[in-house]
């Protein structure tokens, strides 16, 4: 009995070896098509992903400055000139930035520009272009919920990690560290953990659909493409502004006021877009219950035929455009609907 069992095991082992040999000889892969795609993207794109160490300054017992790593994150190279896109919070308050490439070589990073409003920043290294690859951007307006995505990053300091998932939702709004709202954010179930911040979110073609900005969220690539030229040229994003102090009328309606939906303009800043277009601010204060409410100003209802009922909707229509663009403002003045063309002007730097 024992020899027969032994013979059976030998034949079984030989069968496994023959299957493995036939797979090797005839080119049959042990990976599924999806696995092969994941492997290909990782092998081709991971050398574009970098680790960024944020070196700050602490002080010892004798108040002597002591450099120390105050945080780390991820970034990715976007051209052959050594330009790296990452999150603003990865490089915030850094006295020194150290960039580690996939080949483990380290390079000093020079901060070129920052945009806290979208939590994005660009820096540069002087490494030879043959030591890294670059990522191209996808058109994030083409992505859909349910689409497969891959996240590359350095979570918890672990180098070059790949996670996969799908697009869970589009058009999310999250808060940046400076309190401003980041509009149009991509939500994904691909694991994005601390340390992944600033890393790329790739589509199935290996193109950047967005940049990780927090756990489960990424800034769309089209947002990055729009602001990167300003960051490279000026070091900041030149944003237009309407130049008004608006009050969402939804709050006034809750006080019992019969007022259209929109934004009540309480003040217009001299020289700004709204002032040049002839919009008017409040002329007086009225008492409603226990509150004093600005009154007599125009009520802005639409920008380029899109309703503006909240600060987020107004910002989405203005701050995503460029100075010099002509927009249409629809508003109500003295119970009459009015419309005017306005040329956007730059917001002055504070």
C-alpha positions, 0 to 999 in steps of 0.5 A: 500500500505504501509504495502505491501511495508513494507512486501516486504522489510522485506522479502528482508531483510530476504532473505539476512540474509538467504543467509548470514547464508547459506554461513556461514553454508555451508562454502561458502566464500565471497572471490574470490580464488585470494582474498583468496590467497592474504589474506593467503600470507599477514597473513602468511608472513607479520610477516617476514616484519620489519620497519627499522628506520635510526637514524642519528645525528643532532646538536642543536643551541649549537652544541650538538649532537641530535639523530634524525630519518633521514629516514625509510624503510622496510626489511625482515627476511631471517633466524631464526638467525635474519638476515634481508635483506634491501636496502643499502640506507635505512641504509646508514650513520646510527649511529643507527638502530631501527628495529620494528617487526610486533608485534610492539616490537623494537630491535637494528639492527646491520649492518653486510654487505653492497653492494652499487653496488646492493643497498643491505645490511644485518643487525641482531637483537637479537629477539627470533625467535618465534616473527617473521617468515622468507621468503624463496627465489624463483628462480628469473630466473623462473619468467615471464612477466605477473606473479602476484606479491605482495609487502609488506612494510611500505610506508610513515611510514604506517605499513605492507601494501600489494599491488599487481600487475604483473611483467611488465618487466625483465632485466632492468638496473637502477643506484645505488646511487653510480653511478654503474649500477644494472643489471637484475632488475625486473620491476613491476606495484605493488605499491612500494612507499617511505618506501617500499624500502627494502621490499620483492616482493613475488610470488603467493607462498609467496616466495621472488622473489626480494627486492624492490629497488625503485619505481616500481623496485626490485633486483632479488632474485638470485642476493641477494642469490649470494651476501648474503654469502659474506655480512655475512662472510666478510661484503662486496662482494668479486668481481672478476675483469678483470683489464682493462681500456676499451673504447667501440669501438662504440665511436671510430666508430663514429669518422670514425675509421674502428674498430670491435665492442667490447672494446678497451683495453687502459690499463691493470692493473698489476696482474689482470685477464687480465694481467695474461691472456696475454691481452695487452693495448694500445702502443701509441696514435693516433690523430683522428680529435680533439681527441687523441685515445689510439691505439695498444691494444687488442679489447675484443669482447666476454666473455664466447661467450657473446658479450661485447660492453658496460661497462654494458655488460662487468660488467654483465659478470665479476662481476656476477661471483666469483674469481677462475672461469675460463672464455674464453676471445675472442679478436682481436690483429693485425687483428687476432682473438684470444681466451684465458682461464683466471682465475678470481682474486679478486678485491682489496679493495680500 
